């Protein structure tokens, strides 16, 4: 008698876990492909000159947060679509998607204008050397042309994810990477680079192509953005997976109520992502004064752990879809189970990441650098990263589940407190001041301990919020706003 409920529970959990992983793995692949574009930019410009590398690095610190804010805001469409799909109200999906596309156009144009008009004053404020600032300005001017394209792509991706169709974002991100790599090479290195690669048999016009450096990298980035946009547009128009929605029929003019709902759900997501990105940017700026060994070790450890973080991040994005679908179908008790089953899955992902860090850290760090000092310091930072794998995975998946409930403003508030006040503020204090009487300033280790504290606090607060919201909805004491 006692075995039946247990076996039924585990069968239910296995079924839900399979659905979650099937949604999450393509998202993870897409995230890695897009990260590969950034890595390609750094590697190729770095081989040309230090100035071009610095220009792309500094420029990326400006356009990437803008793009991620747009992405987060447009992610508000995912739970809206997921709930409408789960509730069988597919006729309402098309107008909501059209409103997201209007918002994407506006966000993309505003982002482009900011990159065209405001970067030089920012560079002067940051004290960026004049030659680097000039090259980076031309790089950003080129990237700006791609911002409307990437905004439209992200809106269509959010729609596709909400439809339980996450594979297109993987394939199209791979297409973007496939365009980015060769166009980067041609535009960065020009004719001389092609001659070096293929030989002198190339036609004279090809050999005379100019070496554009960072500017060429920016053009290639914008080109990749528009290729991804057009590919997603074509796919959503032709694929049978979206046949019930007929997304490209009967275009809708801007509708205030739908746009307000999208922004109500999406802007807090965009702000939360922006806060997280700027946390790591500001830490990098603060530790810049600690010496090149420290900076190098920090970047190596952060890059390695960030790659591994793509798995729990993708599970969190998939969890938004699963919770939204289940709530849309009216199964509020099941939605609570889906959310907490997702926590168990992400906990296993965190333990897997810890195992990889434990077994592979030394050989992986050796691939990044041959400097023994950098290696030792990076390994000590990775040891700290192993501590926060669980809290980091839990907080990103709890945020994903809460997005499924359309409860996003609390995520923004918790992120601000946990990341900036505790993570950044506490880390800066430990790194530069320490605790009088107990210990001296901890340097870069203090900042990473601050990250542990901030992420742990975020996980605890988001866990409390998820418990309260999911229970209130499950018990019928709270209704999810209908789209």
C-alpha positions in Angstrom: 0.0 0.0 0.0 2.7 2.4 0.9 4.7 1.9 -2.3 2.0 3.1 -4.7 1.9 6.8 -3.8 5.7 6.8 -3.8 6.0 5.2 -7.2 3.3 7.4 -8.6 5.1 10.5 -7.3 8.4 9.5 -8.9 6.7 8.6 -12.2 5.1 12.1 -12.2 8.5 13.6 -11.4 10.3 11.7 -14.2 7.7 12.8 -16.7 8.0 16.5 -15.7 11.8 16.3 -15.6 11.9 14.9 -19.2 9.7 17.8 -20.4 11.8 20.4 -18.6 15.1 19.0 -19.9 13.7 18.7 -23.5 12.9 22.4 -23.3 16.0 23.4 -21.5 18.8 21.8 -23.5 18.1 23.6 -26.8 18.0 26.9 -24.9 21.4 26.0 -23.4 22.8 25.3 -26.8 21.5 28.7 -28.1 23.1 30.4 -25.1 26.5 28.8 -25.7 26.3 29.6 -29.5 25.7 33.3 -28.7 28.5 33.2 -26.1 30.7 31.8 -28.9 30.1 34.9 -30.9 31.5 37.1 -28.1 34.5 34.8 -27.8 35.1 34.9 -31.5 35.1 38.7 -31.4 37.7 38.8 -28.6 40.0 36.1 -30.1 40.0 37.6 -33.6 40.5 41.3 -32.7 43.1 40.2 -30.1 45.2 38.7 -32.8 45.1 41.9 -34.8 46.2 44.5 -32.2 45.9 45.4 -28.5 44.1 48.6 -29.5 41.4 46.7 -31.4 41.0 44.2 -28.6 40.6 46.9 -26.0 38.1 48.8 -28.2 35.9 45.7 -28.6 36.2 44.8 -24.9 35.3 48.3 -23.8 32.5 48.6 -26.4 31.0 45.3 -25.4 30.7 46.5 -21.8 28.3 49.1 -23.2 26.2 47.3 -25.8 25.9 44.0 -24.1 24.0 45.3 -21.0 21.7 47.3 -23.4 21.0 44.1 -25.4 20.4 42.0 -22.3 18.0 44.6 -20.9 16.0 44.4 -24.2 16.2 40.6 -24.1 14.9 40.6 -20.5 12.0 43.0 -21.2 10.9 41.0 -24.3 11.1 37.7 -22.2 7.9 39.0 -20.6 6.2 37.6 -23.7 7.2 34.0 -22.8 4.9 33.5 -19.7 2.1 35.4 -21.5 2.2 33.1 -24.5 2.8 30.0 -22.3 -0.3 30.7 -20.2 -2.5 31.5 -23.3 -1.3 28.3 -24.9 -1.9 26.2 -21.8 -5.4 27.7 -21.5 -6.3 27.0 -25.1 -6.7 30.7 -25.9 -4.4 30.6 -29.0 -6.3 33.4 -30.9 -5.0 35.9 -28.3 -1.4 34.9 -28.9 -1.0 36.6 -32.3 -1.9 40.1 -31.1 0.3 39.8 -28.0 3.2 38.8 -30.3 2.5 41.8 -32.5 2.7 44.1 -29.6 6.0 42.6 -28.5 7.3 43.3 -32.0 6.3 46.9 -31.8 8.1 47.2 -28.4 11.1 45.4 -29.9 11.3 48.0 -32.8 11.2 50.9 -30.3 13.7 49.3 -27.9 16.1 48.5 -30.8 15.9 52.1 -32.2 16.4 53.6 -28.8 19.4 51.3 -28.1 20.9 52.3 -31.5 20.5 56.0 -30.8 22.2 55.6 -27.4 25.2 53.8 -29.0 25.4 56.5 -31.7 25.1 59.6 -29.5 26.3 58.9 -25.9 29.4 56.7 -26.0 32.1 59.3 -26.3 31.0 61.2 -23.2 30.9 57.9 -21.3 34.4 57.0 -22.5 35.7 60.4 -21.3 34.1 59.8 -17.9 35.7 56.3 -17.8 39.1 57.7 -18.7 39.4 55.5 -21.8 42.5 56.4 -23.8 41.7 58.5 -26.8 42.9 56.1 -29.5 40.9 53.2 -27.9 37.8 55.4 -27.5 37.9 56.5 -31.2 38.2 52.9 -32.4 35.5 51.7 -30.0 33.1 54.5 -31.1 33.3 53.3 -34.7 32.8 49.7 -33.5 29.7 50.6 -31.5 28.4 52.7 -34.4 28.4 49.6 -36.5 26.9 47.4 -33.8 24.1 49.9 -33.4 22.7 49.0 -36.8 22.1 45.5 -35.6 20.2 46.4 -32.4 16.7 46.6 -33.9 17.4 43.2 -35.6 18.5 41.5 -32.4 15.5 43.0 -30.5 13.1 41.5 -33.1 14.9 38.2 -32.9 14.5 38.1 -29.2 10.8 38.9 -29.4 10.2 36.0 -31.8 12.4 33.8 -29.7 10.3 34.6 -26.6 7.2 33.7 -28.6 8.7 30.4 -29.8 9.9 29.5 -26.3 6.4 30.2 -24.9 5.0 27.8 -27.6 7.2 25.0 -26.1 9.3 25.2 -29.3 12.9 26.0 -28.1 14.9 24.3 -30.8 14.6 27.1 -33.4 16.6 29.4 -31.1 19.4 26.8 -31.0 19.6 26.3 -34.8 19.3 30.0 -35.6 21.9 30.9 -33.0 24.2 28.4 -34.7 23.4 30.1 -38.0 24.3 33.4 -36.4 27.6 31.9 -35.2 28.2 30.5 -38.7 27.8 33.9 -40.2 29.8 35.7 -37.5 33.0 33.7 -37.7 33.8 34.1 -41.5 32.4 37.6 -41.7 34.6 38.6 -38.7 37.7 37.2 -40.4 37.0 38.9 -43.8 36.1 42.3 -42.3 38.7 42.4 -39.5 41.7 41.1 -41.4 40.7 42.2 -44.9 42.6 41.2 -48.0 45.9 40.5 -46.3 44.2 38.1 -43.9 42.6 36.2 -46.8 45.9 36.0 -48.7 47.6 34.6 -45.5 44.8 32.0 -45.3 44.3 31.0 -48.9 47.4 32.3 -50.8 48.2 34.8 -53.6 45.9 33.2 -56.2 42.9 35.2 -54.9 41.6 37.9 -57.3 43.1 41.4 -56.9 39.8 43.0 -55.7 39.7 40.4 -52.9 43.3 41.0 -52.0 42.7 44.7 -51.8 39.9 44.5 -49.2 40.6 46.9 -46.4 41.7 45.8 -42.9 38.8 47.2 -40.7 39.8 45.8 -37.3 37.3 46.6 -34.6 35.0 48.4 -37.1 34.8 45.2 -39.1 34.0 43.2 -36.0 31.1 45.6 -35.3 29.8 45.2 -38.9 30.0 41.4 -38.6 28.1 41.5 -35.3 25.3 43.7 -36.8 25.2 41.4 -39.9 24.8 38.3 -37.6 22.0 40.0 -35.7 20.0 40.7 -38.8 20.7 37.2 -40.2 19.3 35.7 -37.0 16.3 38.0 -37.1 15.4 37.2 -40.7 16.0 33.5 -40.2 13.6 33.5 -37.2 11.1 35.5 -39.2 11.2 33.1 -42.1 11.0 30.1 -39.7 8.0 31.4 -37.8 6.3 32.1 -41.1 6.9 28.6 -42.6 7.0 26.2 -39.7 3.9 24.1 -39.0 4.6 24.3 -35.3 3.0 27.8 -35.2 0.2 27.0 -37.6 -2.5 27.4 -34.9 -1.3 31.0 -34.2 -0.9 32.3 -37.8 1.4 34.9 -36.5 1.9 36.8 -39.7 -1.7 37.1 -40.6 -3.8 40.3 -39.8 -1.1 42.6 -38.3 -2.2 44.3 -35.2 -1.7 48.0 -34.5 -0.2 49.0 -31.1 -2.7 48.2 -28.3 -2.1 50.0 -25.0 -3.4 47.2 -22.7 -1.3 44.5 -24.2 1.8 46.6 -24.3 1.3 47.6 -20.7 1.0 44.0 -19.6 4.2 43.1 -21.5 6.1 45.9 -20.0 4.6 45.2 -16.5 6.0 41.6 -16.7 9.1 42.3 -18.8 10.7 45.4 -17.6 11.5 44.0 -14.1 13.1 41.0 -15.8 15.2 43.4 -18.0 16.2 45.4 -14.9 17.1 42.2 -13.0 19.3 41.0 -15.8 20.9 44.4 -16.2 21.7 44.5 -12.4 23.3 41.0 -12.6 25.4 42.0 -15.6 26.6 45.3 -14.1 27.5 43.4 -10.9 30.2 41.5 -12.7 31.2 44.5 -14.8 31.7 46.7 -11.6 33.6 43.9 -9.8 35.9 43.7 -12.9 36.5 47.5 -12.7 37.2 47.4 -8.9 39.7 44.7 -9.1 41.5 46.3 -12.0 43.7 48.1 -9.5 44.8 44.8 -7.9 47.3 44.0 -10.7 47.4 42.0 -13.9 47.8 38.6 -12.2 44.6 39.2 -10.2 42.6 40.5 -13.2 43.7 37.6 -15.3 42.9 35.0 -12.7 39.5 36.6 -12.1 38.6 36.5 -15.8 39.7 32.9 -16.2 37.7 31.7 -13.2 34.7 33.8 -14.2 34.8 32.7 -17.8 35.0 29.0 -16.9 32.2 29.1 -14.3 30.0 31.3 -16.6 30.1 28.6 -19.3 28.9 26.0 -16.8 26.2 28.3 -15.5 24.5 28.1 -18.9 22.8 24.8 -17.9 21.0 26.0 -14.8 20.2 29.3 -16.5 18.6 27.5 -19.4 16.6 25.2 -17.0 15.3 28.4 -15.4 14.1 29.8 -18.7 12.5 26.4 -19.5 10.8 26.4 -16.1 9.1 29.7 -17.0 7.4 28.0 -19.9 6.4 24.9 -18.0 4.9 26.8 -15.0 3.2 29.2 -17.4 1.7 26.4 -19.5 0.4 24.5 -16.4 -1.1 27.7 -14.9 -2.8 28.6 -18.2 -4.5 25.2 -18.2 -6.0 25.9 -14.8 -3.9 23.2 -12.9 -2.7 25.4 -10.1 -1.7 22.6 -7.8 0.2 20.9 -10.6 2.0 24.2 -11.3 3.3 24.2 -7.7 4.6 20.7 -8.3 6.2 21.7 -11.6 8.0 24.6 -9.9 9.4 22.6 -7.0 10.3 19.7 -9.2 12.3 22.2 -11.2 14.2 23.1 -8.1 15.2 19.5 -7.6 16.4 19.2 -11.2 18.4 22.4 -10.9 20.0 21.2 -7.7 21.2 18.1 -9.5 22.6 20.4 -12.3 24.4 22.4 -9.6 26.0 19.3 -8.2 27.0 18.2 -11.7 28.7 21.6 -12.2 30.5 21.2 -8.9 31.7 17.7 -10.0 33.0 19.2 -13.2 34.8 22.0 -11.4 36.4 19.6 -9.0 37.6 17.2 -11.7 38.4 19.5 -14.5 39.6 22.8 -13.0 43.3 22.3 -13.2 43.5 21.1 -16.9 40.9 23.7 -18.0 42.8 26.6 -16.3 46.0 25.4 -17.9 44.3 25.8 -21.3 43.7 29.5 -20.5 47.1 30.4 -19.2 50.6 29.0 -18.6 51.4 31.5 -15.9 51.6 29.5 -12.6 50.6 32.5 -10.4 47.5 33.1 -12.5 46.7 29.4 -12.3 47.0 29.2 -8.5 44.9 32.2 -7.9 42.2 31.2 -10.5 42.0 27.7 -8.9 41.4 29.3 -5.5 38.6 31.4 -6.9 37.1 28.4 -8.6 37.1 26.7 -5.2 34.9 29.6 -3.9 32.7 29.3 -7.0 32.0 25.6 -6.1 30.4 26.9 -2.9 27.9 29.1 -4.6 26.9 26.7 -7.4 23.9 25.5 -5.4 22.6 28.9 -4.4 23.2 30.4 -7.9 21.4 27.6 -9.6 18.5 27.7 -7.1 18.1 31.5 -7.4 18.0 31.5 -11.2 15.5 28.7 -11.3 13.3 30.2 -8.6 13.3 33.4 -10.6 12.3 31.4 -13.7 9.4 29.8 -11.9 8.2 33.1 -10.5 8.3 34.5 -14.1 5.9 31.7 -15.0 3.5 33.2 -12.3 4.1 36.6 -13.9 5.6 37.7 -10.5 8.6 39.7 -11.7 8.7 42.9 -9.7 9.8 41.0 -6.6 12.6 39.4 -8.6 13.8 42.9 -9.5 13.7 44.1 -5.9 15.5 41.0 -4.5 18.1 41.2 -7.2 18.9 44.9 -6.4 19.3 44.1 -2.7 21.1 40.8 -3.0 23.5 41.7 -5.9 24.3 45.3 -5.4 23.9 45.8 -1.7 25.2 42.5 -0.4 27.1 41.0 -3.3 28.9 44.2 -4.6 28.8 46.3 -1.4 29.7 43.5 0.9 32.3 42.1 -1.5 33.9 45.6 -1.9 34.1 46.0 1.9 35.7 42.6 2.4 38.1 43.1 -0.5 39.3 46.6 0.4 38.6 47.0 4.2 38.2 43.5 5.6 36.8 43.1 9.1 38.8 45.1 11.7 40.4 42.9 14.4 39.3 39.7 12.6 41.1 39.9 9.3 42.7 42.3 6.8 41.4 43.1 3.4 40.9 39.9 1.3 41.4 41.4 -2.1 39.8 39.6 -5.0 38.7 36.7 -2.6 36.6 39.3 -0.7 34.6 40.1 -3.9 34.0 36.4 -4.5 32.9 35.9 -0.9 30.5 38.8 -1.5 29.1 36.9 -4.5 28.5 33.9 -2.3 26.6 36.0 0.2 24.6 37.8 -2.4 23.6 34.7 -4.4 22.7 32.9 -1.2 20.5 35.7 0.0 18.8 35.9 -3.4 18.1 32.1 -3.3 16.7 32.4 0.2 14.4 35.3 -0.5 13.2 34.0 -3.9 12.5 30.6 -2.2 10.3 32.3 0.4 8.5 34.2 -2.3 8.0 31.2 -4.6 6.7 29.2 -1.6 4.1 31.9 -0.7 3.0 32.6 -4.3 2.7 29.0 -5.4 0.8 28.0 -2.3 -1.6 31.0 -2.5 -2.3 30.2 -6.1 -2.6 26.5 -5.5 -5.1 27.1 -2.6 -7.1 29.5 -4.7 -6.3 32.5 -2.5 -4.5 34.4 -5.3 -5.4 34.6 -9.0 -2.9 35.0 -11.8 -3.8 38.0 -14.0 -5.2 36.7 -17.3 -3.9 38.1 -20.6 
